[in-house]
Amino acid sequence: MLLGVDVGGTFTDAVAFNGSAVFTAKSPTSPGDEAKGVARAVAAVLDAADARPDAVERFVHGMTVGTNALLEESGAETALVTTAGFEDVLEIGRQDRPSLYHLCEPKPAPLVAPRNRVGARERMGPSGPVAAMEAGEAERIADAVAALGVESVAICLLFSYRDAEHELRIADAIRRRVPELHVSASHEVLPRFREYERCSTTVVDAYLSPLLGRYLAKLAETARAQGIPEPEVMRSSGGVAPWKEAARQGAWSVLSGPAGGAVGAGLMAKLSGDGDAVGLDMGGTSCDVCVIEGGQVQQTDTRKIGGRVIQLPMVDVHTVGAGGGSIGWIDHGGALRAGPRSAGADPGPACYGRGGTEPTVTDANLVLGRLGTGSSLAGGVELDSEAASNAVARLADDLGLDELEAAAGIVKLANGEMIRALRVVTVERGIDPRRFALLPFGGAGPMHAAELAEDMGMTRILCPRSGGVLSALGLLASARRRDTARTVMLSAADLDAERIAEAVTELRRTIAEGMAGARETVTYELRYEGQSFELPIPGPAVPDPGDLTDAFAEEHERRYGFRVSGAPVELVAIRLSLAEPVAEPCPRAVAGSRLTRAKRRVHFSGRWHDAEVLRGEPGAGERLRGPAVLELPETTLVLPPGWTAEVDGHGTIVAERES
């Protein structure tokens, strides 16, 4: 038995896979004590599978603990040690503005307060020490850090990615002086050039690691008490690591939850499609979108989260504040808005009956008939249509609209936010969405998928049977993985196979322990001399320099429409990943005997329609035509008029828009 548990903002999802059948469960997330919600979800899914805890061979966990701490600024109090004179590098940053035309929009405050910054009297240059660090300087810094009373410290000195001697001395002195302090040194976290990005990533790592360490230690203790294995943890890269390893490197797991969903979407895109899809994960709080080509999720090595740069390998997921719990409200100009504020898990939407009074996207869908009166959502949530109607009606009165107009407006605004996100990862990057299938998942994704697909010109939808818990299923398909990278800065004259192979060998040595037999992937970052940014080019561990430069020229022409013949090409950095492949789960459709049918009036495009409602798990070959609503165990697929669907052998509902 394989077990995956993903903690979201509203629900904690669990999936168990016994080699053929998938069993699922949802439990409300426990804010502030997420391990409690995990334990409930584990118990529920094992009960659904009629399995004992000792049958579980592997437990993989995805979470939003790091993301939330970064967005809410609730991580550890952190100190920063930098080369003297560079203490303000986090505030100076790149001198760009968060919004080009909003001149007064503030940047996020640095995670390290000025009082917690310590300057080291030393100076390393690209070729070695410019100003040597005198005897006793490391001890002076350690005493200064100890006096601050912080919980964690980040060390980021100039050119430590070329020569880490000074960072090593300072880190060693701090660890001896304050053994309980977490230490993140930039030559270990990110041995790459670009001072601001390296410092920001190292500070995020120091800021999150203590919090993540406490949470994962408690989770491991809970797992042992339940009789299941200690957890492996999903990282932002789409690979997993043992919990103790993940706990030491907080920055690597910031996108843990979205990464699981992206991997799950890639798995289902291969099983039920041609491998090309746009994943749309709409949960209770937010919506994550990503592009999948050939069954593989696109990757990036730099992104901003909460306005803070993290330069580490991660799945290329774009997130917006549109979820089932997104609240409808009126702005200062009197216009209707939806999100990004969310009702979350507690109290949740008004229709949950837990004390919520503000209208949400879920309440609007209930008013429009897309969710049914008396329907039961995953996690045992009974919907209260009267509470939803009252919440939407109050907002409608303030707007001077009727209840249906307000509900339709909330849904349309949430859809607009998700369409903008879909355009960011497709159209704005030169990708034609019309040749991709839309793969919606999360508790709310399939409810909005058809309308989003129509607006994007997409004609096919793949809705997995386990769409409501696909992030948890994706955890089971994730390989154990380690990544590293290093700036090498080899000019065109120095670009020879032997030097490149030596650099790859050195990188491999830093992460190879315990990874015998792992699949190796090497990526070379190249640019024309004089350019400011690089293009990633995959290649072998011992590449031919000529082949690398030719591949770079082809990629440059594909991206930018031209190449510069005869221009020298330099190798800036090398990235290496090692992954131990796992047997991917292959879910199968159920017999479909538990399917019930009914009729319900559903509101589409300004008018009511009599829609067929199927509740349960449809078997392979089951067909339906819109208007229809398919209420799956963890999610709801809504098909407007003009759509047809059929269930394939994996339980995926494959829907197509009629021409």
C-alpha positions, 0 to 999 in steps of 0.5 A, spaced: 500 500 500 502 506 497 499 512 501 500 520 499 497 526 503 497 533 501 495 539 506 491 544 502 488 551 505 481 548 506 482 540 506 487 535 507 487 530 501 489 522 502 490 517 497 491 510 498 493 505 492 494 498 493 497 496 486 490 496 482 485 500 486 485 508 488 482 509 495 481 517 497 479 521 503 478 528 505 479 531 512 478 539 513 485 542 514 487 543 522 490 550 521 496 551 526 496 543 527 496 540 520 499 534 523 492 533 526 488 533 520 493 529 516 492 523 522 485 524 520 485 523 513 490 517 514 485 514 518 479 515 513 483 513 507 485 506 510 478 505 513 476 506 506 481 501 503 479 496 509 487 496 510 491 496 516 497 501 518 502 496 517 500 495 510 503 501 508 510 501 505 511 508 503 508 515 506 509 521 501 507 528 504 505 534 500 504 541 504 503 548 504 506 550 511 513 553 508 508 557 503 504 560 508 509 561 513 513 565 507 506 569 505 504 570 512 511 572 514 511 567 520 517 564 520 523 564 524 527 570 527 533 570 522 540 573 522 544 575 516 551 575 516 554 578 509 561 581 507 561 588 511 558 594 507 553 589 503 548 588 509 542 592 505 543 587 499 536 584 501 533 591 501 536 594 495 535 588 490 534 589 483 531 596 483 525 594 480 518 596 482 512 590 483 508 594 479 510 598 473 505 603 473 503 603 481 509 608 483 507 607 490 506 600 491 511 597 496 515 592 496 515 586 501 519 588 508 526 584 508 525 577 512 531 580 516 530 586 520 536 591 520 538 590 527 539 582 525 544 584 520 552 582 521 557 585 517 564 580 516 570 584 515 573 580 509 572 580 502 573 575 497 574 576 490 573 571 483 580 569 484 581 569 491 581 573 498 582 580 496 581 582 504 583 576 508 579 574 514 583 575 520 584 570 526 578 571 531 573 574 526 569 568 525 568 568 533 567 575 533 561 574 528 559 568 532 558 572 539 554 577 535 549 572 532 549 569 539 547 576 542 541 577 537 537 571 540 535 569 533 533 562 531 536 561 525 542 565 521 543 566 513 551 567 511 552 570 504 559 572 503 561 575 496 564 570 491 563 564 496 560 560 490 567 561 487 571 560 494 567 558 500 573 558 505 570 564 509 563 562 509 566 555 512 569 558 518 564 563 520 559 557 519 563 553 523 564 558 529 557 559 529 555 552 530 560 551 535 558 557 539 550 556 538 549 549 537 542 549 537 541 555 531 540 553 524 545 555 519 544 556 512 550 558 508 549 560 501 555 555 498 551 550 500 544 552 499 545 556 492 553 556 489 551 560 484 552 568 482 548 574 482 548 576 489 541 578 490 538 572 488 543 568 492 542 572 498 534 572 498 534 564 497 539 563 503 535 567 507 528 564 505 532 557 507 534 560 514 527 563 515 523 557 513 527 551 516 526 551 523 519 551 522 519 546 517 523 542 522 518 542 527 512 541 523 515 535 520 518 532 526 511 532 529 508 529 523 513 523 523 512 522 530 504 522 529 506 517 523 509 512 528 504 513 533 499 511 527 503 505 525 505 507 518 512 509 515 515 516 517 514 521 511 518 522 505 516 530 503 515 533 496 519 538 494 518 544 489 522 540 484 517 535 483 521 530 487 521 527 494 526 527 500 526 523 506 523 528 512 529 529 515 533 531 509 527 536 507 527 539 514 534 541 513 533 545 507 526 549 508 527 553 501 526 547 497 519 545 499 516 552 498 512 549 493 511 542 495 503 542 495 503 545 488 508 540 485 504 534 487 498 536 483 503 538 477 506 531 477 499 528 478 497 532 472 502 529 468 501 522 470 494 523 468 495 527 461 500 520 459 494 515 461 488 519 458 491 523 453 497 524 449 501 527 454 500 535 452 495 538 457 494 545 461 493 543 469 488 547 473 488 546 480 483 550 483 482 548 491 478 552 496 483 558 497 487 558 490 488 556 483 495 553 480 496 552 473 502 549 469 503 546 462 505 539 461 508 537 455 510 529 453 507 528 460 512 532 463 511 538 467 515 545 465 520 547 470 523 553 472 529 555 476 527 562 479 521 565 481 518 570 486 513 567 492 510 573 496 515 578 492 521 574 494 526 571 490 527 563 490 533 561 485 532 553 486 529 548 481 521 548 481 515 546 477 513 552 473 506 553 477 503 560 476 498 561 482 492 566 483 487 567 489 481 564 486 478 558 489 472 555 492 472 559 498 474 566 494 469 571 497 465 576 493 465 583 495 464 590 493 470 595 492 471 602 493 468 604 487 462 600 488 464 594 483 463 587 484 470 583 486 472 576 487 478 574 492 483 573 493 481 573 500 478 566 502 473 564 507 479 558 508 477 552 512 474 555 518 469 558 518 469 556 510 463 558 505 456 560 508 453 554 505 458 549 510 454 551 516 460 553 520 458 560 521 461 563 515 456 569 512 460 572 506 458 569 499 464 565 496 465 562 489 462 555 492 456 559 495 455 562 488 455 555 484 450 552 489 445 558 488 446 557 480 445 549 481 451 547 479 452 544 486 445 541 489 441 542 495 443 537 500 449 535 496 455 532 501 462 535 499 468 531 500 470 531 508 462 530 510 461 537 509 453 538 508 451 544 503 446 549 506 443 552 500 439 557 504 445 560 508 448 560 501 442 564 498 442 569 504 449 570 503 449 572 496 442 576 496 445 580 501 451 582 497 446 583 491 442 588 495 448 592 496 450 592 488 442 593 486 442 586 483 438 580 483 441 574 487 442 570 480 446 576 477 450 577 483 452 569 483 453 569 476 458 575 477 462 572 482 463 566 478 465 570 472 470 574 476 473 568 479 473 565 472 476 571 469 482 571 474 483 563 472 483 565 465 489 570 466 493 565 469 492 560 464 494 566 459 500 567 463 503 560 462 500 559 455 499 565 450 504 570 453 510 564 453 508 563 445 504 556 447 498 555 443 493 553 448 488 550 443 492 544 441 492 542 449 487 539 453 485 542 459 486 538 465 482 540 471 483 538 478 482 540 486 475 540 489 473 546 484 477 545 478 472 541 474 466 545 476 469 551 472 473 547 467 468 548 461 467 555 461 475 556 462 476 552 456 471 555 451 474 562 453 481 559 451 479 556 445 480 549 448 476 543 445 478 537 450 477 536 458 481 531 461 477 530 468 481 525 473 476 520 477 481 522 483 481 529 481 479 532 487 485 529 490 490 529 484 495 532 488 495 527 493 495 521 487 501 525 484 505 524 490 505 517 489 508 518 482 514 522 485 521 519 484 526 521 490 530 526 487 536 531 489 538 537 485 544 542 485 547 547 481 554 551 480 556 557 476 562 555 472 563 561 467 567 558 462 568 563 456 568 560 449 575 559 449 575 555 455 569 551 453 572 544 452 569 537 454 574 535 459 573 541 463 565 541 463 566 533 465 570 535 471 565 540 473 559 535 472 563 530 476 564 535 482 557 536 482 555 529 482 560 528 488 556 533 492 549 529 492 550 522 490 551 519 497 545 514 497 543 515 490 546 509 487 542 507 480 539 514 480 537 517 473 542 523 471 539 529 468 544 535 466 542 542 464 547 547 461 546 554 462 549 558 456 548 565 453 552 569 447 558 573 450 555 580 453 548 577 454 545 578 461 541 571 461 542 564 459 538 559 456 538 552 459 540 546 454 540 539 456 546 535 454 550 529 456 555 529 462 561 529 457 558 533 452 561 535 445 562 543 446 560 544 439 554 540 440 552 544 446 553 551 442 549 548 436 543 546 441 544 553 444 543 557 437 537 553 435 534 554 442 535 561 441 532 562 434 526 558 437 525 563 443 527 569 440 527 568 432 534 569 431 541 566 432 548 570 431 552 566 427 559 566 429 558 569 436 562 566 442 558 562 447 559 562 454 557 556 459 555 560 465 552 554 470 551 547 470 545 544 473 544 536 475 539 532 478 539 525 480 532 521 481 530 514 483 524 512 478 518 509 482 513 505 479 507 510 477 500 508 479 495 506 474 488 507 476 483 503 473 475 505 472 470 502 477 465 498 475 460 503 476 455 500 480 454 505 485 452 511 480 445 514 481 441 519 476 437 525 478 435 531 474 436 538 477 435 545 474 442 549 473 443 556 470 448 557 464 449 563 460 443 567 463 438 561 463 436 555 467 437 548 463 434 541 466 440 538 467 442 530 468 445 529 475 450 523 476 452 522 483 458 516 484 463 513 480 461 512 473 464 506 469 468 505 463 464 507 457 459 511 461 457 517 456 453 523 458 451 530 454 451 537 457 447 540 460 449 535 465 453 535 472 457 529 475 458 529 482 464 525 483 466 523 490 471 529 491 469 534 486 464 536 481 464 536 473 459 541 470 458 540 463 454 546 459 450 545 453 454 543 447 459 538 451 459 531 451 463 526 455 465 519 456 469 515 461 475 511 459 479 505 462 482 509 467 476 512 470 478 519 467 472 523 464 474 525 457 469 531 455 469 534 448 466 541 445 461 539 439 463 544 433 
